[in-house]
Amino acid sequence: MTEFAEYVAQRHERLRRTAYLLTRDWAIAEDLVQTALAKAWVAWRRIDGDPDPYVYRIIANTHASWWRRRWRGEVPTEVLPDRAVAGDFTSDVGDRDVLWTAISELSGRQRAVVVLHYFEEMTLAQVAGVLGCSVGAVKSQLGRALARLRVDQGVRTMTEAKR
């Protein structure tokens, strides 16, 4: 199991970042990675070759199952207290927030495709392997996700302001 320990040491931060991009919450992302690594550890001896597709599939599937079961009774506060920030990064933060708000409204599968393809820089074939579907299904989900992002009012306003 030395190989597993080395894998975790090398990949933990990247897996955590991917989980964060899916969940938008560092604590939940850490839980998601720990759950995925526990599941991968059980099957470690059966994994042939590169374990990344297997672990990313666990992360995506576990996130989808958690998302389906998640209780949505709490409503987060829209306005947060002011924080002091050195420099003026408000437009970057605002743009990032608009984009992530729009991405968070995508379906779980669409969000997974966008995160894996654009943020993890995986090819469509790699995304299909991770999600256990065809490349055509990935293209379809990606096309639908991008179409939804194009018509999102916040994203449109943000991109028009950049022109």
Accessible surface in RSA format (square Angstrom, percent):
REM  Atomic radii and reference values for relative SASA: ProtOr
REM  Chains: A
REM  Algorithm: Lee & Richards
REM  Probe-radius: 1.40
REM  Slices: 20
REM RES _ NUM      All-atoms   Total-Side   Main-Chain    Non-polar    All polar
REM                ABS   REL    ABS   REL    ABS   REL    ABS   REL    ABS   REL
RES MET A   1    93.54  48.4  48.35  32.0  45.19 107.6  50.45  42.9  43.09  57.1
RES THR A   2    96.81  68.9  90.12  91.4   6.68  15.9  59.56  80.0  37.25  56.3
RES GLU A   3   124.94  71.7 121.57  92.0   3.37   8.0  43.99  85.1  80.95  66.1
RES PHE A   4    25.13  12.6  25.13  15.6   0.00   0.0  25.13  15.2   0.00   0.0
RES ALA A   5    60.10  55.3  50.35  77.7   9.75  22.2  55.21  77.8   4.89  13.0
RES GLU A   6    95.11  54.6  91.75  69.4   3.36   8.0  34.09  65.9  61.03  49.8
RES TYR A   7    17.65   8.2  14.82   8.4   2.84   7.4  17.14  12.9   0.52   0.6
RES VAL A   8    37.00  24.3  37.00  33.5   0.00   0.0  37.00  32.1   0.00   0.0
RES ALA A   9    86.11  79.2  47.98  74.0  38.14  86.8  59.15  83.3  26.97  71.4
RES GLN A  10   143.57  80.3 109.54  80.1  34.03  81.0  38.96  82.9 104.61  79.3
RES ARG A  11    49.13  20.6  49.12  25.0   0.00   0.0  14.71  20.1  34.42  20.9
RES HIS A  12    36.93  20.2  36.88  25.6   0.05   0.1  28.28  29.2   8.65  10.1
RES GLU A  13   110.85  63.6 106.27  80.4   4.58  10.9  68.36 132.2  42.49  34.7
RES ARG A  14    92.04  38.6  86.10  43.9   5.94  14.1  24.61  33.6  67.44  40.9
RES LEU A  15     0.08   0.0   0.08   0.1   0.00   0.0   0.08   0.1   0.00   0.0
RES ARG A  16    60.36  25.3  60.36  30.8   0.00   0.0   2.29   3.1  58.07  35.2
RES ARG A  17    95.91  40.3  95.69  48.8   0.22   0.5  45.90  62.7  50.01  30.3
RES THR A  18     0.46   0.3   0.46   0.5   0.00   0.0   0.46   0.6   0.00   0.0
RES ALA A  19     0.00   0.0   0.00   0.0   0.00   0.0   0.00   0.0   0.00   0.0
RES TYR A  20    41.50  19.4  41.50  23.6   0.00   0.0  16.84  12.7  24.66  30.4
RES LEU A  21    15.40   8.6  15.40  11.0   0.00   0.0  15.40  10.8   0.00   0.0
RES LEU A  22     3.81   2.1   1.78   1.3   2.03   5.1   1.78   1.2   2.03   5.5
RES THR A  23    27.89  19.8   4.12   4.2  23.77  56.7   7.79  10.5  20.10  30.4
RES ARG A  24    80.44  33.8  58.05  29.6  22.39  53.3  19.09  26.1  61.35  37.2
RES ASP A  25    56.38  39.5  51.35  51.1   5.03  11.9  12.65  29.8  43.73  43.6
RES TRP A  26   119.48  47.9 114.26  55.3   5.22  12.3  94.85  50.6  24.63  40.0
RES ALA A  27    70.01  64.4  58.29  90.0  11.72  26.7  66.74  94.0   3.27   8.7
RES ILE A  28    74.53  42.4  74.49  55.5   0.04   0.1  74.53  53.7   0.00   0.0
RES ALA A  29     0.00   0.0   0.00   0.0   0.00   0.0   0.00   0.0   0.00   0.0
RES GLU A  30    52.66  30.2  52.66  39.8   0.00   0.0  38.08  73.6  14.59  11.9
RES ASP A  31    81.55  57.1  79.29  78.9   2.26   5.3  15.16  35.7  66.40  66.2
RES LEU A  32     0.00   0.0   0.00   0.0   0.00   0.0   0.00   0.0   0.00   0.0
RES VAL A  33     0.17   0.1   0.17   0.2   0.00   0.0   0.17   0.2   0.00   0.0
RES GLN A  34    91.16  51.0  86.69  63.4   4.47  10.6  37.56  79.9  53.60  40.7
RES THR A  35    41.97  29.9  36.46  37.0   5.51  13.1  24.24  32.6  17.73  26.8
RES ALA A  36     0.19   0.2   0.19   0.3   0.00   0.0   0.19   0.3   0.00   0.0
RES LEU A  37    10.16   5.7   9.77   7.0   0.39   1.0  10.02   7.0   0.14   0.4
RES ALA A  38    59.35  54.6  49.05  75.7  10.30  23.4  56.76  79.9   2.59   6.9
RES LYS A  39   101.45  49.5  93.87  57.6   7.58  18.0  65.84  59.3  35.61  37.9
RES ALA A  40     0.00   0.0   0.00   0.0   0.00   0.0   0.00   0.0   0.00   0.0
RES TRP A  41   125.75  50.5 124.22  60.1   1.53   3.6 114.70  61.2  11.04  17.9
RES VAL A  42   112.45  74.0  86.20  78.0  26.25  63.2  89.74  78.0  22.71  61.6
RES ALA A  43     3.26   3.0   2.83   4.4   0.42   1.0   3.26   4.6   0.00   0.0
RES TRP A  44    27.44  11.0  22.73  11.0   4.71  11.1  20.16  10.7   7.28  11.8
RES ARG A  45   197.58  83.0 164.14  83.7  33.44  79.6  69.59  95.1 127.99  77.6
RES ARG A  46   175.68  73.8 150.01  76.5  25.66  61.1  80.51 110.0  95.16  57.7
RES ILE A  47    32.36  18.4  10.17   7.6  22.19  53.5  15.08  10.9  17.28  46.9
RES ASP A  48   132.76  93.0 107.89 107.4  24.87  58.8  38.18  89.9  94.58  94.3
RES GLY A  49    70.61  87.1   0.00   N/A  70.61  87.1  43.71 119.9  26.90  60.2
RES ASP A  50    93.22  65.3  71.13  70.8  22.08  52.2  38.78  91.3  54.44  54.3
RES PRO A  51    21.97  16.0  21.97  20.0   0.00   0.0  21.97  18.1   0.00   0.0
RES ASP A  52    25.69  18.0  25.69  25.6   0.00   0.0   6.93  16.3  18.76  18.7
RES PRO A  53    56.24  41.0  55.09  50.2   1.16   4.2  55.85  46.1   0.39   2.4
RES TYR A  54    81.75  38.2  76.74  43.7   5.00  13.0  58.98  44.3  22.76  28.1
RES VAL A  55     0.05   0.0   0.05   0.0   0.00   0.0   0.05   0.0   0.00   0.0
RES TYR A  56     4.44   2.1   3.37   1.9   1.07   2.8   2.60   2.0   1.84   2.3
RES ARG A  57    89.92  37.8  89.92  45.8   0.00   0.0  21.12  28.9  68.81  41.7
RES ILE A  58    19.41  11.0  16.25  12.1   3.15   7.6  19.41  14.0   0.00   0.0
RES ILE A  59     0.22   0.1   0.22   0.2   0.00   0.0   0.22   0.2   0.00   0.0
RES ALA A  60     7.74   7.1   3.12   4.8   4.63  10.5   3.60   5.1   4.14  11.0
RES ASN A  61    70.62  48.7  66.03  63.8   4.58  11.0  25.42  61.2  45.20  43.7
RES THR A  62     4.59   3.3   2.50   2.5   2.09   5.0   3.26   4.4   1.33   2.0
RES HIS A  63    11.70   6.4  11.70   8.1   0.00   0.0   4.51   4.7   7.19   8.4
RES ALA A  64    26.70  24.6  25.56  39.4   1.14   2.6  26.57  37.4   0.14   0.4
RES SER A  65    32.97  27.9  32.12  42.9   0.85   2.0  26.44  56.3   6.53   9.1
RES TRP A  66    71.69  28.8  66.53  32.2   5.16  12.1  53.34  28.4  18.35  29.8
RES TRP A  67    86.66  34.8  83.32  40.3   3.34   7.8  80.69  43.0   5.97   9.7
RES ARG A  68   164.66  69.1 136.82  69.7  27.84  66.3  62.54  85.5 102.12  61.9
RES ARG A  69   172.07  72.2 141.97  72.4  30.10  71.7  76.14 104.1  95.93  58.1
RES ARG A  70   129.23  54.3 114.14  58.2  15.10  35.9  49.85  68.1  79.39  48.1
RES TRP A  71   183.42  73.6 161.57  78.2  21.84  51.3 142.72  76.1  40.70  66.0
RES ARG A  72   122.23  51.3  91.62  46.7  30.61  72.9  66.15  90.4  56.08  34.0
RES GLY A  73    42.24  52.1   0.00   N/A  42.24  52.1  18.60  51.0  23.64  52.9
RES GLU A  74   137.15  78.7 118.75  89.8  18.41  43.8  47.32  91.5  89.84  73.3
RES VAL A  75   133.55  87.9 104.37  94.5  29.18  70.3 105.05  91.3  28.50  77.3
RES PRO A  76   118.88  86.6  97.10  88.5  21.78  79.2 108.60  89.7  10.29  63.9
RES THR A  77   102.00  72.5  77.37  78.4  24.63  58.7  48.78  65.5  53.22  80.5
RES GLU A  78   168.65  96.8 134.32 101.6  34.33  81.7  56.12 108.5 112.53  91.9
RES VAL A  79   118.20  77.8 106.64  96.5  11.56  27.8 109.71  95.3   8.49  23.0
RES LEU A  80   119.81  66.7 105.18  75.2  14.62  36.8 105.79  74.3  14.01  37.7
RES PRO A  81   112.04  81.7  94.04  85.7  18.00  65.4 106.40  87.8   5.65  35.1
RES ASP A  82   150.15 105.2 116.80 116.3  33.35  78.9  40.93  96.3 109.22 108.9
RES ARG A  83   196.89  82.7 167.72  85.5  29.17  69.5  65.62  89.7 131.27  79.6
RES ALA A  84   112.69 103.6  69.51 107.3  43.18  98.2  79.75 112.3  32.94  87.3
RES VAL A  85    98.72  65.0  67.36  61.0  31.36  75.6  72.95  63.4  25.77  69.9
RES ALA A  86    91.39  84.0  69.50 107.2  21.89  49.8  80.06 112.7  11.32  30.0
RES GLY A  87    59.18  73.0   0.00   N/A  59.18  73.0  35.99  98.8  23.19  51.9
RES ASP A  88   120.10  84.1  87.46  87.0  32.64  77.2  40.12  94.4  79.98  79.8
RES PHE A  89   109.14  54.6 108.18  67.0   0.96   2.5 108.89  66.0   0.25   0.7
RES THR A  90    99.14  70.5  89.18  90.4   9.96  23.7  76.66 103.0  22.48  34.0
RES SER A  91    74.04  62.6  63.20  84.3  10.84  25.0  50.31 107.1  23.73  33.2
RES ASP A  92    74.10  51.9  69.53  69.2   4.57  10.8  13.48  31.7  60.61  60.4
RES VAL A  93    80.79  53.2  80.30  72.7   0.49   1.2  80.30  69.8   0.49   1.3
RES GLY A  94    32.27  39.8   0.00   N/A  32.27  39.8  31.61  86.8   0.65   1.5
RES ASP A  95    33.72  23.6  33.00  32.8   0.72   1.7  13.32  31.4  20.40  20.3
RES ARG A  96   132.35  55.6 127.37  64.9   4.98  11.9  50.29  68.7  82.06  49.7
RES ASP A  97    82.02  57.5  79.62  79.2   2.40   5.7  15.74  37.1  66.27  66.1
RES VAL A  98    48.15  31.7  43.96  39.8   4.19  10.1  47.01  40.8   1.14   3.1
RES LEU A  99    55.38  30.8  55.38  39.6   0.00   0.0  55.38  38.9   0.00   0.0
RES TRP A 100    12.25   4.9  12.25   5.9   0.00   0.0   2.27   1.2   9.98  16.2
RES THR A 101    67.60  48.1  62.56  63.4   5.05  12.0  52.50  70.5  15.10  22.8
RES ALA A 102     4.66   4.3   0.55   0.9   4.10   9.3   1.52   2.1   3.13   8.3
RES ILE A 103     2.98   1.7   2.98   2.2   0.00   0.0   2.98   2.1   0.00   0.0
RES SER A 104    49.83  42.1  36.37  48.5  13.46  31.0  23.68  50.4  26.15  36.6
RES GLU A 105   104.62  60.1  85.82  64.9  18.80  44.8  38.00  73.5  66.62  54.4
RES LEU A 106     3.97   2.2   1.57   1.1   2.40   6.0   1.59   1.1   2.38   6.4
RES SER A 107    46.38  39.2  40.39  53.9   5.99  13.8  43.33  92.3   3.06   4.3
RES GLY A 108    11.69  14.4   0.00   N/A  11.69  14.4   6.07  16.7   5.62  12.6
RES ARG A 109   101.11  42.5  92.96  47.4   8.15  19.4  33.33  45.6  67.78  41.1
RES GLN A 110    14.05   7.9  14.05  10.3   0.00   0.0   0.00   0.0  14.05  10.7
RES ARG A 111     9.83   4.1   9.83   5.0   0.00   0.0   1.43   2.0   8.40   5.1
RES ALA A 112     5.31   4.9   5.31   8.2   0.00   0.0   5.31   7.5   0.00   0.0
RES VAL A 113     0.70   0.5   0.70   0.6   0.00   0.0   0.70   0.6   0.00   0.0
RES VAL A 114     4.78   3.1   4.78   4.3   0.00   0.0   4.78   4.2   0.00   0.0
RES VAL A 115     0.00   0.0   0.00   0.0   0.00   0.0   0.00   0.0   0.00   0.0
RES LEU A 116     2.97   1.7   2.97   2.1   0.00   0.0   2.97   2.1   0.00   0.0
RES HIS A 117    43.40  23.7  38.33  26.6   5.07  13.0  19.58  20.2  23.82  27.7
RES TYR A 118   106.88  49.9  86.35  49.1  20.53  53.4  69.63  52.3  37.25  45.9
RES PHE A 119    62.99  31.5  53.46  33.1   9.53  24.8  56.23  34.1   6.76  19.3
RES GLU A 120     3.98   2.3   0.18   0.1   3.79   9.0   0.08   0.2   3.89   3.2
RES GLU A 121   143.99  82.7 116.44  88.1  27.55  65.6  35.74  69.1 108.25  88.4
RES MET A 122    22.89  11.9  19.89  13.2   3.00   7.1  20.64  17.5   2.25   3.0
RES THR A 123    77.83  55.4  72.77  73.8   5.05  12.0  74.68 100.3   3.15   4.8
RES LEU A 124    44.94  25.0  41.85  29.9   3.09   7.8  41.85  29.4   3.09   8.3
RES ALA A 125    63.32  58.2  52.85  81.6  10.46  23.8  53.29  75.0  10.03  26.6
RES GLN A 126    97.41  54.5  89.29  65.3   8.13  19.3  34.29  73.0  63.12  47.9
RES VAL A 127     0.00   0.0   0.00   0.0   0.00   0.0   0.00   0.0   0.00   0.0
RES ALA A 128     5.49   5.0   5.02   7.8   0.46   1.1   5.05   7.1   0.44   1.2
RES GLY A 129    35.98  44.4   0.00   N/A  35.98  44.4  32.51  89.2   3.47   7.8
RES VAL A 130     1.61   1.1   1.61   1.5   0.00   0.0   1.61   1.4   0.00   0.0
RES LEU A 131     7.36   4.1   0.50   0.4   6.86  17.2   0.50   0.3   6.86  18.5
RES GLY A 132    49.84  61.5   0.00   N/A  49.84  61.5  17.41  47.8  32.43  72.6
RES CYS A 133    43.25  32.7  19.98  22.3  23.28  54.7  28.25  71.6  15.01  16.2
RES SER A 134    70.38  59.5  55.77  74.4  14.61  33.7  52.55 111.9  17.83  25.0
RES VAL A 135    58.20  38.3  55.13  49.9   3.06   7.4  55.13  47.9   3.06   8.3
RES GLY A 136    45.47  56.1   0.00   N/A  45.47  56.1  34.32  94.2  11.15  25.0
RES ALA A 137    39.60  36.4  30.78  47.5   8.82  20.1  37.82  53.3   1.79   4.7
RES VAL A 138     0.37   0.2   0.00   0.0   0.36   0.9   0.37   0.3   0.00   0.0
RES LYS A 139   117.83  57.5 109.05  66.9   8.79  20.9  54.74  49.3  63.09  67.2
RES SER A 140    43.63  36.9  30.83  41.2  12.79  29.5  33.78  71.9   9.85  13.8
RES GLN A 141    40.71  22.8  40.71  29.7   0.00   0.0   5.27  11.2  35.44  26.9
RES LEU A 142    15.38   8.6  15.38  11.0   0.00   0.0  15.38  10.8   0.00   0.0
RES GLY A 143    37.09  45.7   0.00   N/A  37.09  45.7  32.75  89.9   4.35   9.7
RES ARG A 144   135.29  56.8 129.98  66.3   5.31  12.6  46.16  63.1  89.13  54.0
RES ALA A 145     0.00   0.0   0.00   0.0   0.00   0.0   0.00   0.0   0.00   0.0
RES LEU A 146    47.30  26.3  46.90  33.6   0.40   1.0  46.95  33.0   0.35   0.9
RES ALA A 147    47.78  43.9  44.50  68.7   3.28   7.5  46.27  65.2   1.51   4.0
RES ARG A 148   107.36  45.1 101.44  51.7   5.92  14.1  42.14  57.6  65.22  39.5
RES LEU A 149    18.47  10.3  18.41  13.2   0.06   0.1  18.47  13.0   0.00   0.0
RES ARG A 150   153.02  64.2 139.97  71.4  13.05  31.1  68.91  94.2  84.11  51.0
RES VAL A 151   106.05  69.8  91.08  82.5  14.97  36.1  91.23  79.3  14.83  40.2
RES ASP A 152    36.54  25.6  29.01  28.9   7.53  17.8  10.25  24.1  26.29  26.2
RES GLN A 153   125.21  70.0 120.23  87.9   4.98  11.8  62.37 132.8  62.84  47.7
RES GLY A 154    29.46  36.3   0.00   N/A  29.46  36.3  23.37  64.1   6.09  13.6
RES VAL A 155    14.76   9.7  14.76  13.4   0.00   0.0  14.76  12.8   0.00   0.0
RES ARG A 156   109.55  46.0 108.31  55.2   1.24   3.0  13.83  18.9  95.72  58.0
RES THR A 157    75.44  53.7  74.00  75.0   1.44   3.4  64.61  86.8  10.83  16.4
RES MET A 158    30.95  16.0  23.47  15.5   7.48  17.8  28.69  24.4   2.26   3.0
RES THR A 159    55.48  39.5  53.38  54.1   2.09   5.0  46.30  62.2   9.18  13.9
RES GLU A 160    96.10  55.2  82.12  62.1  13.98  33.3  27.86  53.9  68.23  55.7
RES ALA A 161    87.54  80.5  47.13  72.7  40.41  91.9  59.95  84.4  27.59  73.1
RES LYS A 162   133.33  65.0  99.16  60.8  34.17  81.4  74.04  66.6  59.29  63.2
RES ARG A 163   222.76  93.5 157.55  80.3  65.21 155.3  88.12 120.4 134.64  81.6
END  Absolute sums over single chains surface
CHAIN  1 A    10566.5       8721.1       1845.5       6058.0       4508.5
END  Absolute sums over all chains
TOTAL         10566.5       8721.1       1845.5       6058.0       4508.5
